[in-house]
């Protein structure tokens, strides 16, 4: 089953109504075999579309002509035979191809991918909504938006407040973030998990202050309180915070993740299947986390396709905690031919060969590429803040 062609499909996916918080192009990777089986993967890396597409073109000759079922072998070629190592751009390019190969393998075997990984260890997949608030900070608006997501079946909610935070102490920023958390808690009640995504915006001092101020909100976890290249700062926050600390979307290998586990910094690891070289590396990361008693909650704020791929990992990982899903209530939900329906906080374990879904090709081709304008945060003194 020789790989015959590798191509990409870019789908413009602007965010309706709520600004640019989730604007992106979906970058799908299509791998075709000489036997007529086609696999689909995703390599979306927000705002880096040209770089990832170009790298896929550079890497594709290494895979053309290889047996599509030899996923580990092909992935090793892609990772090791161009001399230069990883990084998230290369990790995303390889992920798109690798994910498409798993889809081919499942289709060739007539089985869901999770069955090829040993079979599901759970009957359904717990899920949380991200992107539902659009970055709103007004408590009344936040409460209304949370209830809207609740009515769509979600029972867990992650929020992020895109403020240009000042270092060390920022009383206004802390009050604003805590106010949003309190509004969500009041709207959804005491039993729904709530999470804060810090996007690495805070230094260790401010992250600890914020974590302690949020204790009454009762967070399931505090995600990326500091920059992901600072394992010692992450450990300091973890030791002082009253809630678990999560990170991993910007870590693309198990080797990058290991220092955060070995020093006790992370209770929850968040590999992104579209960034971390694909499904196999994400599973290795989850197994590594399990060795340290940590849980896995895959990152997935891109298209529904990579969410479906993540569900296959969720199905088999014994230390799975909860799955991220971007809140969608427009055409983006229909980008796959079997749209995901959240019921009382859960998604079903995927069924059908491969990923169990296909792209709606006509819909994809009707959405041209957009210019992605991500927020550019600037502090009051004019200095650049982390987004």
C-alpha positions in Angstrom: 0.0 0.0 0.0 2.4 2.7 -1.3 2.0 6.4 -0.6 1.3 8.0 -3.9 0.6 11.7 -3.1 0.6 14.1 -0.2 -1.3 17.3 -0.5 -2.8 20.0 1.7 -6.1 21.7 1.9 -6.4 25.1 3.6 -9.9 26.2 4.9 -10.5 29.7 6.2 -12.2 29.6 9.5 -12.9 33.1 10.9 -14.6 33.5 14.2 -18.1 35.0 13.9 -19.0 37.9 16.1 -16.5 37.6 18.9 -13.4 39.0 17.5 -10.2 37.2 16.6 -9.7 34.9 19.5 -10.1 31.7 17.4 -9.5 33.0 13.9 -7.4 30.5 12.0 -7.0 28.5 8.8 -7.6 24.8 9.1 -4.7 23.0 7.4 -5.7 19.5 6.4 -3.2 17.0 5.1 -4.5 14.4 2.5 -2.4 11.3 1.9 -3.4 9.2 -1.1 -2.2 5.6 -1.8 -1.8 3.7 -5.0 -4.5 1.3 -3.7 -7.1 4.0 -3.7 -7.3 4.6 0.1 -7.0 8.2 1.2 -6.3 9.3 4.8 -6.9 12.7 6.3 -4.9 14.5 9.0 -4.6 18.0 10.4 -1.5 20.3 10.8 -3.2 23.5 11.8 -0.7 25.9 13.5 -2.4 29.2 14.1 -0.9 32.0 12.0 2.0 29.8 10.6 0.2 28.4 7.6 2.8 29.1 5.0 5.6 27.7 7.1 3.8 24.4 7.8 2.6 24.0 4.2 6.2 24.6 2.9 7.7 22.1 5.3 5.1 19.4 4.3 6.2 20.0 0.7 9.9 19.6 1.8 9.2 16.4 3.8 6.7 14.7 1.4 9.4 13.1 -0.9 10.7 11.1 2.1 7.3 9.5 2.4 6.3 9.0 -1.3 6.6 5.4 -2.3 6.7 4.1 1.3 4.2 1.6 2.7 1.5 3.7 4.3 1.0 1.0 7.0 4.5 1.4 8.3 3.6 4.5 10.3 6.5 4.4 12.7 9.0 3.9 9.9 7.7 6.7 7.8 7.5 9.0 10.8 11.1 8.2 11.7 12.2 9.2 8.2 10.3 12.5 8.4 11.8 13.3 11.8 15.4 12.1 11.3 16.4 12.2 7.7 16.5 16.0 7.1 19.2 16.5 9.8 17.4 19.3 11.6 15.3 18.3 14.5 11.9 19.3 15.9 10.2 22.5 16.8 6.5 23.1 16.6 6.5 23.9 12.8 8.1 20.6 12.0 6.1 18.8 14.7 2.9 20.1 13.1 3.9 19.2 9.5 4.8 15.6 10.5 1.7 15.3 12.6 -0.6 16.1 9.7 1.0 13.3 7.6 1.2 10.8 10.5 -2.5 11.3 11.4 -3.5 10.7 7.8 -1.5 7.4 7.9 -3.4 6.2 11.0 -6.6 7.0 9.1 -5.4 4.9 6.2 -4.4 2.0 8.5 -7.8 2.0 10.1 -9.6 2.1 6.8 -7.4 -0.7 5.4 -8.1 -2.9 8.4 -11.8 -1.9 8.5 -11.4 -0.9 12.2 -11.5 2.3 14.3 -8.0 3.6 15.1 -8.5 3.1 18.8 -9.1 -0.6 18.3 -5.7 -0.8 16.6 -4.2 0.7 19.8 -5.7 -2.0 22.0 -9.3 -1.0 22.3 -11.2 1.5 24.4 -11.0 1.4 28.2 -14.0 3.7 28.6 -17.5 3.9 27.2 -17.7 7.7 26.6 -15.3 10.7 26.6 -15.7 13.6 29.0 -15.3 16.9 27.2 -15.0 20.6 28.0 -15.8 23.7 26.0 -13.2 26.3 25.0 -13.7 29.5 23.0 -17.3 29.8 24.2 -16.8 33.3 25.9 -15.0 35.1 23.0 -12.8 36.7 25.7 -15.7 38.5 27.3 -15.0 40.1 30.7 -18.4 41.6 31.6 -19.9 39.2 34.3 -23.4 39.4 32.9 -22.3 38.6 29.4 -20.0 35.8 30.6 -22.8 34.2 32.5 -25.1 34.4 29.5 -22.5 32.8 27.2 -21.7 30.0 29.8 -25.4 29.1 29.9 -25.5 29.1 26.1 -22.7 26.5 26.1 -24.5 24.6 28.9 -27.6 24.4 26.7 -25.5 22.8 24.0 -24.6 19.9 26.3 -21.4 21.1 27.9 -20.8 20.6 31.6 -17.2 21.8 31.8 -15.8 25.2 30.7 -12.4 26.7 30.1 -11.9 30.4 29.9 -9.1 32.8 29.1 -8.9 36.5 29.6 -6.7 38.2 27.0 -5.4 41.1 29.1 -1.9 42.6 28.7 -0.9 41.7 32.3 1.8 43.7 34.1 4.6 41.7 35.8 4.8 40.7 39.5 1.7 42.5 40.7 -1.4 43.5 38.6 -4.3 44.1 41.0 -6.8 45.1 38.2 -5.9 42.1 36.1 -6.3 39.7 39.0 -9.7 41.2 39.9 -10.9 41.0 36.3 -9.9 37.4 35.9 -11.4 36.4 39.3 -14.6 38.2 38.4 -14.9 36.2 35.2 -14.3 32.9 37.1 -16.9 33.9 39.7 -19.5 34.7 37.0 -19.0 31.3 35.4 -19.3 29.5 38.7 -22.5 31.4 39.6 -24.0 30.6 36.2 -23.2 26.8 35.9 -23.4 25.8 39.6 -21.0 24.1 42.0 -20.5 20.8 40.2 -19.3 21.8 36.7 -15.5 21.8 36.2 -14.0 25.2 35.3 -10.5 25.7 34.0 -8.4 28.9 33.4 -6.0 29.1 30.5 -3.2 31.5 31.4 -1.5 31.3 28.0 1.8 31.7 29.8 1.0 35.4 30.4 2.1 35.6 34.1 5.4 35.4 35.9 5.6 33.0 38.8 4.7 35.6 41.5 1.6 36.8 39.7 0.5 33.3 38.8 0.7 32.3 42.5 -1.3 35.3 43.5 -3.9 34.6 40.9 -4.1 30.9 41.7 -4.8 31.7 45.4 -7.4 34.4 44.5 -9.2 31.8 42.4 -9.4 29.2 45.1 -13.1 29.9 45.8 -14.0 29.3 42.1 -12.7 25.7 42.6 -10.8 25.2 39.3 -10.3 21.8 37.9 -6.9 23.1 36.7 -4.9 26.2 35.9 -3.4 25.9 32.5 0.0 27.4 31.4 0.3 29.9 34.4 3.9 30.7 33.2 5.8 30.3 30.0 6.3 26.6 29.0 10.0 26.8 28.7 10.3 27.5 32.5 9.9 24.2 34.3 11.3 25.6 37.6 8.8 28.4 37.6 6.0 26.0 36.8 7.1 23.9 39.8 7.0 26.9 42.1 3.5 27.7 41.0 2.4 24.1 41.4 3.8 23.9 44.9 1.9 27.1 45.9 -1.3 26.8 44.0 -4.5 25.3 45.5 -5.5 23.7 42.2 -3.7 21.3 39.8 -1.4 22.8 37.1 -1.7 21.8 33.4 0.5 22.5 30.4 1.8 20.8 27.3 0.2 22.2 24.1 3.6 23.9 23.3 5.6 20.8 24.2 6.1 18.6 21.1 7.9 15.5 22.4 8.0 13.3 25.4 11.6 14.5 26.0 10.3 18.1 26.3 7.6 17.1 28.6 9.7 14.9 31.0 11.4 17.8 33.0 7.9 19.1 34.0 6.9 15.7 35.2 10.1 14.8 36.9 10.1 18.0 39.0 6.5 17.6 40.0 5.4 20.8 38.1 2.4 19.2 36.2 -0.6 17.2 37.3 -2.2 17.4 33.8 -0.3 17.1 30.5 -1.9 18.5 27.3 -0.4 17.1 24.1 -1.8 18.5 20.9 -2.0 15.8 18.3 -1.7 18.4 15.5 1.6 19.8 16.9 3.4 16.9 18.7 4.3 14.8 15.7 1.0 13.0 15.8 -0.9 10.2 17.6 2.0 8.0 18.5 4.0 10.7 20.2 0.9 11.9 22.0 0.4 8.4 23.3 4.0 8.2 24.4 3.5 11.5 26.2 0.4 10.2 28.0 2.3 7.0 29.0 5.2 9.1 30.3 2.7 11.2 32.3 1.2 8.1 33.8 4.6 7.0 35.1 4.5 10.1 37.3 0.9 9.9 38.3 -0.2 12.7 36.0 -3.3 12.9 33.8 -3.7 13.6 30.1 -6.1 16.2 28.7 -5.4 16.6 24.9 -5.3 20.2 23.6 -7.6 20.7 20.6 -8.9 24.2 19.7 -8.7 23.6 16.0 -11.1 21.9 13.6 -13.4 19.0 14.7 -11.1 16.6 12.7 -8.2 16.8 15.2 -10.8 16.6 18.1 -12.0 13.3 16.6 -8.4 12.0 16.3 -7.9 13.0 20.0 -10.9 11.0 21.0 -9.2 7.8 19.8 -6.3 8.5 22.2 -8.8 9.4 25.0 -10.5 6.1 24.4 -7.4 4.0 25.2 -5.4 6.2 27.7 -5.9 4.9 31.2 -4.9 8.3 32.6 -7.2 10.3 30.5 -8.9 13.2 32.3 -10.9 15.4 29.9 -10.9 16.4 26.3 -10.9 20.0 25.0 -13.2 21.0 22.2 -13.7 24.4 20.6 -17.2 25.6 21.0 -18.7 25.8 17.6 -22.3 26.7 16.6 -21.9 27.5 12.9 -20.7 25.9 9.7 -17.4 24.8 11.3 -19.3 22.1 13.2 -20.2 20.6 9.8 -16.6 20.4 8.4 -16.8 16.7 9.1 -19.6 14.5 7.8 -20.5 13.2 11.2 -20.7 16.4 13.4 -19.8 15.9 17.1 -22.8 16.2 19.5 -22.0 16.8 23.2 -24.6 15.1 25.5 -24.5 15.9 29.2 -20.8 16.7 29.1 -19.7 13.7 27.0 -18.8 12.6 23.4 -19.2 9.1 22.2 -16.2 6.8 21.5 -15.7 7.0 17.7 -17.0 4.3 15.5 -16.2 3.3 11.9 -13.0 2.6 10.1 -10.0 5.0 10.6 -11.1 8.1 12.3 -14.7 7.3 11.6 -15.3 10.6 9.8 -14.6 12.3 6.5 -14.3 15.9 5.5 -17.2 17.6 3.9 -15.1 18.4 0.8 -17.6 20.8 -0.8 -17.9 22.8 2.3 -14.1 22.9 2.8 -13.5 24.1 -0.8 -16.1 26.8 -0.3 -14.1 28.5 2.5 -11.1 30.3 1.1 -7.9 30.9 3.1 -8.0 34.0 5.4 -5.4 36.3 6.8 -5.1 35.3 10.4 -4.9 38.3 12.8 -4.2 37.0 16.3 -4.5 39.5 19.2 -1.4 41.6 19.9 -1.3 42.5 23.5 0.6 45.6 24.7 1.1 46.7 28.3 0.4 50.3 29.5 4.0 51.3 29.1 4.1 50.2 25.4 6.0 46.9 26.0 5.0 43.7 24.3 2.9 41.3 26.4 2.4 37.5 25.8 -0.7 36.4 23.9 
